[in-house]
Amino acid sequence: MSSELTYLSRISDEALKRKLDASGALLIRGMKACGKTQSAKQLAASMISFDRDEQVPLLMETAPERLLLGDTPRLIDEWQEYPKIWNYVRHEVDLRNKTAQFILTGSSNPEESVKMHSGAGRFTVLDMRTMSWQEMGYSSGEISLGNLLNGMSQATSDTPTDLECIVERIIKGGFPGLLNKSLAQAIEINRAYVDLLAEVDMSRVSEVKRNPEKVRSLLRALARNVATTVDITVLEKDIKLNENTDISRPTIYDYLEALNRLMVIEDQPAWNAHIRSSASLRKSAKRHFSDVALAVASLGIGKEALLNDLKLTGFLFESLVVHDLRVYAQANDAKVYHYYDSTGLEVDAIVQKYSGEFCAFEIKLGIGQIDDAANKLLKFASILEESSSTKLQSLNVITGTGLSYVRNDGVNVIALSSLGF
């Protein structure tokens, strides 16, 4: 069997099995080409593709229940092409009264105007992302996020990753289909992804014709401001300044909504904390592409440009790390936030479990800013209220080019090439 046909295990596989066993139907959400269908196929006993099978349109009009017939679990791929199937699945789950009946996968979310009744008690949901460094074999995973969330100290015998290697991995991204591609091939494919997004997907998802050039302008503005809390006003000014084009705020809102529906962007929400300070918390989310490679592809730049602009590369690295933290956090029943208050104190990532335990992370491409990052984390810990600080499990600086160790002040320095779930 060729390597292209060999399924590579995903960290989300265990959650997929657990959620499917707990409910009548499982909904897997994620951007196009992130690997949803391949993961679902590992458990499915039958399958129908709503975007490819020619019988689907006819049966949706005449006998939609027949689309649900087949060995279980039955995979309904790209279900959002015909959102009405949601309610038929819901009713069928009620009739059968069994678990693990259906898996629905989708690379976009239906419009809110589409009437879908709640799937509470019938559906579980799994969000899938592109591959993390651990899944691609770039990280040993010796330092476990799960252990950090439990307050356990860890040691590793890692080796540094050089800057050029990190830049190449940022450009290539985490799409499963690109693992065996060269850097040049990956650049072409990622740019084609952005072109199709601008020219086809943005119009298709909402059935309204979008201006491809304005879509590209917005994507470039988002890429220039990746991993920041840039608001709509700043995006508007950025586009006028750098793209020499006008795009209204309502249009930006409209396009951002479509990008969210396509799951191409995934914002990082602000953390709601209790602090011993007169500072007020900022509530703006940080903006990220769902895979950092699409930010690079949107800008149309390559390796040399990123090596010559380490400030931009630093923001792209932060976005990459937040992506991987999200993958690892999901496996530990946790979510990823950021902290920012009115004094200007920021923490790049807060990973918090549903039970309350959390870790704080600063993210630095190289080793030159580790001291400042550690001091910022210690200041953050000092202003937490006692009820919050008792749940703080560790302070950590994630670095790209450095080694992993524990500082004398107790802050962990962690190489991304050693971090795992």
C-alpha positions as MATLAB code, in Angstrom:
seq = 'MSSELTYLSRISDEALKRKLDASGALLIRGMKACGKTQSAKQLAASMISFDRDEQVPLLMETAPERLLLGDTPRLIDEWQEYPKIWNYVRHEVDLRNKTAQFILTGSSNPEESVKMHSGAGRFTVLDMRTMSWQEMGYSSGEISLGNLLNGMSQATSDTPTDLECIVERIIKGGFPGLLNKSLAQAIEINRAYVDLLAEVDMSRVSEVKRNPEKVRSLLRALARNVATTVDITVLEKDIKLNENTDISRPTIYDYLEALNRLMVIEDQPAWNAHIRSSASLRKSAKRHFSDVALAVASLGIGKEALLNDLKLTGFLFESLVVHDLRVYAQANDAKVYHYYDSTGLEVDAIVQKYSGEFCAFEIKLGIGQIDDAANKLLKFASILEESSSTKLQSLNVITGTGLSYVRNDGVNVIALSSLGF';
ca = [
       0.000    0.000    0.000;
       1.345    3.450   -0.833;
       2.103    5.899    1.964;
      -0.663    8.149    0.659;
      -3.242    5.475    1.467;
      -1.847    4.626    4.902;
      -3.885    6.165    7.690;
      -1.822    8.063   10.240;
      -3.328    7.961   13.714;
      -4.667   11.225   15.043;
      -4.763   12.411   18.646;
      -8.499   12.986   18.195;
      -9.127    9.314   17.334;
      -9.771    8.336   20.954;
     -12.218   11.192   21.437;
     -13.930   10.191   18.185;
     -14.500    6.636   19.466;
     -15.596    7.816   22.900;
     -18.082   10.349   21.586;
     -19.520    7.958   19.006;
     -20.042    5.281   21.658;
     -21.866    7.801   23.842;
     -24.482    9.000   21.350;
     -26.617    8.014   18.420;
     -24.777   10.366   16.056;
     -21.420   12.114   15.999;
     -20.813   15.411   14.195;
     -17.184   15.984   13.124;
     -16.426   19.609   12.209;
     -13.289   20.969   10.615;
     -11.832   22.891    7.677;
     -11.561   21.293    4.261;
      -8.696   18.770    3.912;
      -7.937   18.528    7.659;
      -8.582   14.753    7.663;
     -12.169   14.433    8.947;
     -13.331   11.911    6.383;
     -10.272    9.672    6.706;
     -10.607    9.574   10.491;
     -14.340    8.812   10.244;
     -13.719    6.043    7.694;
     -11.698    4.125   10.274;
     -14.924    3.492   12.231;
     -17.609    3.675    9.536;
     -19.262    0.518    8.199;
     -20.934    2.307    5.261;
     -20.632    5.730    3.663;
     -22.353    8.225    1.375;
     -20.809   11.477    0.089;
     -23.366   14.262   -0.148;
     -21.113   16.358   -2.402;
     -20.338   13.555   -4.880;
     -23.093   10.925   -4.972;
     -25.481   11.692   -7.838;
     -28.428   10.010   -6.140;
     -28.393   12.416   -3.186;
     -30.306   15.348   -4.771;
     -33.081   13.059   -6.051;
     -33.470   11.146   -2.794;
     -33.471   14.348   -0.749;
     -36.541   15.402   -2.752;
     -38.332   12.055   -2.772;
     -37.194    9.720    0.011;
     -34.509   11.242    2.252;
     -34.850    8.433    4.811;
     -33.289    6.050    2.289;
     -30.022    7.976    2.503;
     -29.730    6.761    6.078;
     -29.967    3.063    5.169;
     -26.734    1.122    5.455;
     -24.484   -0.674    7.897;
     -23.722    1.310   11.027;
     -21.976    3.473   11.892;
     -23.007    5.124    8.611;
     -20.811    8.003    7.478;
     -22.594   10.961    5.855;
     -19.777   13.015    4.355;
     -20.241   16.764    3.685;
     -23.720   16.632    5.171;
     -24.035   20.441    5.134;
     -24.629   20.312    1.364;
     -28.195   19.310    2.295;
     -28.726   20.577    5.857;
     -32.257   19.163    6.072;
     -30.693   15.721    6.596;
     -29.876   16.831   10.158;
     -33.476   16.494   11.292;
     -33.924   13.153    9.529;
     -30.855   11.821   11.340;
     -32.182   13.187   14.620;
     -35.536   11.408   14.192;
     -33.851    8.187   13.053;
     -31.654    8.176   16.158;
     -34.803    8.463   18.274;
     -36.469    5.572   16.427;
     -33.482    3.230   16.660;
     -32.611    4.127   20.246;
     -29.031    2.879   19.803;
     -25.605    4.479   19.983;
     -23.030    4.752   17.183;
     -25.532    4.943   14.307;
     -24.265    7.897   12.260;
     -21.138    9.990   11.708;
     -21.665   13.350   10.006;
     -18.647   15.222    8.645;
     -18.672   18.773    7.317;
     -16.196   21.414    6.146;
     -18.580   24.322    6.625;
     -21.393   25.226    8.967;
     -24.917   25.878    7.602;
     -26.360   29.362    7.778;
     -28.148   30.224   10.998;
     -31.331   30.699    8.966;
     -31.396   26.966    8.219;
     -33.892   25.473   10.629;
     -32.210   22.689   12.578;
     -33.645   21.418   15.803;
     -31.343   20.757   18.727;
     -29.406   17.530   18.677;
     -29.074   17.529   22.473;
     -29.004   13.986   23.782;
     -28.622   12.593   20.267;
     -25.452   14.178   18.863;
     -21.978   14.570   20.231;
     -19.543   16.971   18.523;
     -15.851   16.664   17.709;
     -13.810   19.555   16.309;
     -10.919   18.412   14.108;
      -7.911   20.446   13.102;
      -4.945   19.905   10.836;
      -2.083   17.826   12.205;
       0.050   18.904   15.162;
       3.818   18.549   15.374;
       3.444   15.417   17.495;
       1.112   13.795   14.958;
       3.486   14.602   12.092;
       6.485   13.222   13.980;
       8.145   16.618   14.463;
       7.725   16.425   18.257;
       8.688   13.594   20.581;
       5.780   14.443   22.887;
       8.015   13.760   25.907;
       6.610   16.802   27.702;
       2.908   16.149   28.116;
       0.343   18.933   28.331;
      -1.749   16.551   30.406;
       1.041   16.279   32.966;
       1.538   20.049   32.983;
      -2.177   20.470   33.723;
      -1.751   18.088   36.642;
       1.177   20.078   38.038;
       3.748   17.365   37.346;
       7.390   18.271   36.680;
       8.937   16.813   33.549;
      12.319   16.288   31.997;
      13.421   15.544   28.460;
      16.595   15.034   26.453;
      15.639   17.107   23.410;
      17.844   18.729   20.802;
      17.358   22.194   19.298;
      15.361   22.737   16.106;
      17.031   25.199   13.744;
      15.229   28.293   12.528;
      15.169   27.268    8.865;
      13.435   24.007    9.756;
      10.792   25.845   11.804;
      10.157   28.294    8.954;
       9.738   25.424    6.475;
       7.215   23.743    8.779;
       5.276   26.975    9.180;
       5.085   27.313    5.381;
       4.097   23.680    4.832;
       1.485   23.488    7.568;
      -0.373   20.514    8.990;
      -2.601   19.283    6.170;
      -2.342   15.460    6.118;
      -2.166   15.385    2.328;
       1.043   17.434    2.324;
       3.146   15.227    4.594;
       4.976   13.561    1.722;
       5.147   16.685   -0.437;
       8.237   18.821   -0.935;
       8.259   22.388    0.334;
       7.820   23.703   -3.214;
       4.856   21.372   -3.816;
       3.262   22.355   -0.500;
       3.583   26.062   -1.365;
       1.755   25.502   -4.673;
      -1.005   23.452   -3.058;
      -1.544   25.891   -0.173;
      -1.737   28.831   -2.574;
      -4.263   26.895   -4.685;
      -6.284   26.329   -1.499;
      -6.399   30.090   -0.922;
      -7.310   30.736   -4.577;
     -10.236   28.298   -4.424;
     -11.290   29.803   -1.123;
     -11.416   33.301   -2.659;
     -12.884   32.344   -6.021;
     -15.283   29.494   -5.163;
     -15.790   28.567   -1.525;
     -16.613   32.016   -0.176;
     -19.434   32.410   -2.702;
     -20.643   28.820   -2.419;
     -20.938   28.740    1.362;
     -23.492   31.542    1.521;
     -24.849   31.423   -2.049;
     -23.856   35.055   -2.582;
     -21.232   36.145   -5.103;
     -18.129   37.405   -3.333;
     -15.443   39.604   -4.830;
     -12.336   37.347   -5.003;
      -9.908   40.267   -4.883;
     -11.555   41.712   -1.777;
     -11.485   38.259   -0.172;
      -7.760   38.051   -0.915;
      -7.228   41.539    0.499;
      -8.964   40.564    3.741;
      -6.986   37.310    3.970;
      -3.713   39.219    3.561;
      -4.760   41.729    6.222;
      -5.605   38.886    8.599;
      -2.239   37.279    7.835;
      -0.341   40.506    8.514;
      -2.107   40.723   11.887;
      -2.129   37.053   12.814;
      -2.049   36.218   16.553;
      -3.185   39.727   17.525;
      -6.446   41.229   18.802;
      -6.839   43.452   15.745;
     -10.393   44.782   15.407;
     -12.521   45.514   12.343;
     -11.459   49.181   12.235;
      -7.781   48.230   12.120;
      -8.434   45.625    9.423;
     -10.246   48.252    7.366;
      -7.325   50.702    7.683;
      -4.792   47.951    6.964;
      -6.565   47.027    3.725;
      -6.773   50.640    2.565;
      -3.102   51.240    3.364;
      -1.556   48.015    2.083;
      -3.996   46.830   -0.566;
      -4.892   50.186   -2.121;
      -8.545   49.202   -2.120;
     -11.669   50.105   -0.184;
     -13.669   47.505    1.674;
     -16.486   48.570    3.979;
     -16.851   47.412    7.560;
     -20.145   45.607    6.832;
     -18.373   43.725    4.033;
     -15.522   42.785    6.382;
     -18.029   41.485    8.939;
     -19.816   39.565    6.195;
     -16.616   38.009    4.859;
     -15.371   37.119    8.337;
     -18.655   35.336    9.002;
     -18.194   33.303    5.822;
     -14.587   32.468    6.763;
     -15.812   31.304   10.172;
     -18.462   29.146    8.541;
     -15.761   27.578    6.366;
     -13.695   27.097    9.538;
     -10.709   28.746    7.839;
     -10.220   31.093   10.799;
     -10.459   30.181   14.470;
     -10.312   32.982   17.001;
      -8.692   32.541   20.418;
     -11.051   33.894   23.111;
      -9.969   36.022   26.057;
      -9.685   34.353   29.453;
     -12.155   35.384   32.123;
     -10.097   35.455   35.310;
     -10.285   36.796   38.857;
      -7.301   39.029   39.603;
      -6.067   41.072   42.584;
      -5.648   44.216   40.521;
      -7.478   47.360   39.524;
      -6.732   46.474   35.904;
      -9.697   45.564   33.738;
      -9.610   42.573   31.433;
      -9.749   43.001   27.668;
     -12.315   40.782   25.969;
     -11.156   40.848   22.343;
     -10.221   37.521   20.772;
      -6.924   36.918   19.012;
      -7.235   36.155   15.318;
      -5.728   32.996   13.822;
      -5.981   30.990   10.639;
      -7.022   27.403   11.349;
      -3.681   26.396    9.862;
      -0.807   28.875    9.888;
       0.277   27.799    6.394;
      -2.772   29.555    4.963;
      -1.550   32.840    6.439;
       1.748   32.385    4.597;
      -0.030   31.321    1.403;
      -2.335   34.360    1.600;
       0.698   36.654    1.716;
       2.356   34.804   -1.155;
       5.732   34.769    0.561;
       8.341   32.054    0.983;
      11.222   30.927    3.139;
      13.645   33.777    2.472;
      11.015   36.424    3.199;
      10.228   34.869    6.573;
      13.888   34.488    7.487;
      14.314   38.195    6.724;
      11.252   39.244    8.760;
      11.570   37.514   12.117;
       8.939   39.742   13.697;
       6.262   38.368   11.363;
       7.722   34.874   11.721;
       7.419   35.201   15.496;
       3.692   35.903   15.214;
       3.284   33.004   12.781;
       5.143   30.737   15.211;
       2.812   31.818   18.006;
      -0.170   30.944   15.813;
       1.355   27.540   15.055;
       1.855   26.840   18.761;
      -1.702   27.905   19.629;
      -2.940   25.462   16.966;
      -0.946   22.611   18.508;
      -2.030   23.565   22.023;
      -5.640   23.330   20.841;
      -5.049   19.794   19.550;
      -3.375   18.722   22.793;
      -5.887   20.586   24.984;
      -8.845   18.835   23.369;
      -7.329   15.491   24.357;
      -7.192   16.734   27.963;
     -10.721   18.147   28.225;
      -9.357   21.685   28.054;
      -9.600   24.842   25.941;
      -7.118   27.533   24.897;
      -7.558   31.229   25.767;
      -5.329   34.301   26.019;
      -4.934   36.951   28.750;
      -4.733   40.707   28.212;
      -5.497   43.485   30.693;
      -5.646   47.272   30.678;
      -2.098   47.616   32.048;
      -0.758   45.948   28.913;
       0.064   42.645   30.625;
      -0.426   39.792   28.169;
      -0.103   36.030   28.345;
      -0.066   34.350   24.954;
      -2.039   31.244   25.943;
      -4.007   29.970   28.909;
      -4.960   26.299   28.711;
      -7.756   25.507   31.151;
      -9.551   22.253   31.892;
     -13.298   22.203   32.446;
     -12.542   21.282   36.061;
     -10.660   24.584   36.500;
      -6.958   23.651   36.495;
      -4.921   25.742   34.078;
      -1.441   26.471   32.770;
      -0.066   29.741   31.412;
       2.186   29.933   28.332;
       4.331   32.555   26.703;
       5.433   31.694   23.158;
       8.810   32.781   21.781;
      10.428   31.750   18.512;
      13.983   32.012   19.888;
      15.754   32.046   23.229;
      16.536   35.779   23.403;
      13.208   36.727   24.995;
      12.887   33.892   27.513;
      13.829   36.043   30.535;
      11.232   38.688   29.686;
       8.622   35.997   29.036;
       9.298   34.303   32.367;
       9.081   37.606   34.259;
       5.758   38.343   32.575;
       4.409   34.946   33.647;
       5.558   35.464   37.236;
       3.867   38.876   37.312;
       0.691   37.292   35.966;
       0.767   34.635   38.701;
       1.247   37.320   41.379;
      -2.001   39.120   40.529;
      -4.231   36.057   40.493;
      -6.742   35.814   43.300;
      -6.067   32.982   45.725;
      -9.004   30.965   44.413;
      -7.510   31.184   40.933;
      -3.870   30.723   41.854;
      -4.643   27.455   43.633;
      -5.698   26.070   40.235;
      -2.629   27.395   38.415;
      -0.568   24.285   37.695;
       2.479   25.661   35.868;
       4.091   28.628   34.141;
       5.711   27.825   30.800;
       7.647   29.416   27.964;
       7.345   27.525   24.674;
      10.286   28.098   22.372;
      11.137   27.061   18.840;
      14.906   27.018   18.628;
      15.835   26.402   22.261;
      16.053   23.435   24.660;
      13.665   22.333   27.408;
      14.576   22.876   31.069;
      13.228   24.232   34.356;
      14.461   27.664   35.413;
      15.478   28.498   38.986;
      12.277   30.553   39.371;
      10.192   27.445   38.563;
       9.145   28.496   35.058;
       9.321   25.658   32.532;
      11.039   26.328   29.216;
       9.631   23.896   26.665;
      10.796   23.271   23.102;
       7.838   22.779   20.764;
       9.687   19.713   19.442;
       9.178   18.069   22.861;
       5.574   19.109   23.560;
       2.685   16.683   23.158;
      -0.696   15.825   24.559;
];
